[in-house]
Amino acid sequence: MFSFFKPKGNAMNPRKIDGDFSVTGQITPEQVKAVSEAGFKSILCARPDHEEPGQPSFAEVARAAEEAGLQIVHIPVSGGIGEGQIIRFHDAWATMPKPMLGYCRSGARAGSLHATLSK
């Protein structure tokens, strides 16, 4: 279901989960404009800072998101998803504009947070 290959260059590879949520691997501050141009209104970061060398920090991506007029939330997941992370995601989902782009290293953790929503 999820691609674990990193896109080359500055390309993103968003994968649509439903009409309001897509996932992708790590995004950079330079890619945030493309996120906005693709029609996303908010961003979920499910990746902890300092997970691997060279990874942009959440603060760097958040600054670019705010400059682009996008709302952004940081709900880092390391290992299994806990109740607190689920509650924070549900709160963010209820209040943030959609469509939302979720990212982490591969998109899997962001997708797992979305999977906790009752359908």
C-alpha positions, 0 to 999 in steps of 0.5 A, a space after each residue: 500500500 505504501 511506497 518506501 522509495 524516496 522520491 528523487 529531487 524535489 518531487 513528492 509522491 502523495 498517495 490519496 487515502 480518501 478525499 480529505 487525506 493523503 500521505 507522503 514521505 518527508 517533505 522539505 520547507 522548499 516543497 511546502 509551496 507545492 503542497 499548497 498548490 496541490 490544494 492541501 489546506 493543512 499538514 500533519 507531521 507524524 515524524 519525530 525530529 532528529 529521526 535521521 541525519 539531514 531531516 528537516 525539523 518540524 519547526 522548519 517545515 512549520 515556518 514554511 507552512 505558515 508562510 504559505 497559509 497552511 495550518 500544520 500540526 506535529 504529532 510525532 509517532 515513534 513505535 506504536 501509536 498511543 492514546 494521546 497521539 490518537 486523541 491529538 489527531 482526532 482533535 486536529 482532524 476535527 478542527 483543521 481545514 481539509 484536505 490534509 497531507 500527512 507525512 513521516 518518513 514513508 507516510 505509513 505512520 501518518 496513514 496509521 493515525 488517519 486509520 484510527 478515525 471511525 468510518 
